[in-house]
Amino acid sequence: MILNTSFAPQQRQESIVDLLDDVEGLVSAPDICMQIFETIHSPASGAKDIAALISVDPNLTVRLLRIANSAFYSFSRKIETISRAITIIGNAELYQLVLSISAVKSFSNIPNDLIKMETFWRHSVYTALLARALAMRLHVLHPERLFVAGLVHDIGSLILYHQRPEAMRDLLLIADGNEEVLYQAEVEQFGFSHAGIAAHLMEQWQFPESLREAVKWHHDPVQADSGRTEAHILALANHLVNESEQGNFMGSNKAELHISQSLLDELGVQEDEVFFAFEEAAEQFPSTLLALL
């Protein structure tokens, strides 16, 4: 089924804004993200200024160092300070990690009774790792961006579970573990989907447009304008993780893995390369999940 795009953009935006009214405080970007963003883009600031900002938050510091020393990077020497992490990883990628950690913390605070948060974040982290691994093989510029997009691609679902629990309970029963069916059911029920909500929230968090588009259209990547390649990478990663034993968004096991040929053709990637990326993501998954959660 093709997404019905006849909804007026302004009407959809107003609907999403109304949906977010009651949870505005829970989904706002933390001040530290904005401060780090401004510091990175200030000509008068350097690595020491960024490190000083991050060090004020012990939880953020610990989690950043965990990721820096995990299989996510596989550095040969242990990184013991944020300053050293900035030197090796770079300002831009470090900021992407700060966004990732902050997003997990913020959106985990949204109550819901429909799914297990552990299952939700397992799917999100696995998708993020696979999207990054695929982007690296496709030589996409700054592949760590795809990790962040993968991590937050379903945050709109948490909003729907919290704000529209009865309707979502019915839609989850209809979907029966198939996220593509759930996506279409959301559009028919609400006029927008969890993907559209996530893209709206990403705009508030000052994510780049290409990533917002990728998340918005990760169930229908041919609709993406900017970020078309990113949208197809995210769609492929999400599709494969949903068919994996430990990555399905509802925790359902699949009998076998099916790879969408249309997505492979669009990206110009071979099936064996996808499996190598999957193996890499699987290797990084335990330590990255532990570091973020």
Buried (B, 14 or more C-beta within 10 A) or exposed (E): EEBEEEBEEEEBBEBBEEBBEEBEEBBBBBEBBEBBBEBBEEEEBBBEBBBEBBEEBEEBBEBBBBBBBBBBBEBEEEBEEBBBBBBBBBBEBBBBBBBBBBBBBBBBEBEBEBBEBEBBBBBBBBBBBBBBBBBBBBEBEEBBBBBBBBBBBBBBBBBBBBBBBEBBEEBBEEBEBBBBBBBBBBBEBBBBBBBBBBBBBBEEBEBBEBBBBBBBBBBBBEBBEBBBBBBBBBBBBBBBBBBBEEBBBBBEEEEEEEBEEEBBEBBEBEEEBBEBBBEBBBBBBEBBBEBBB
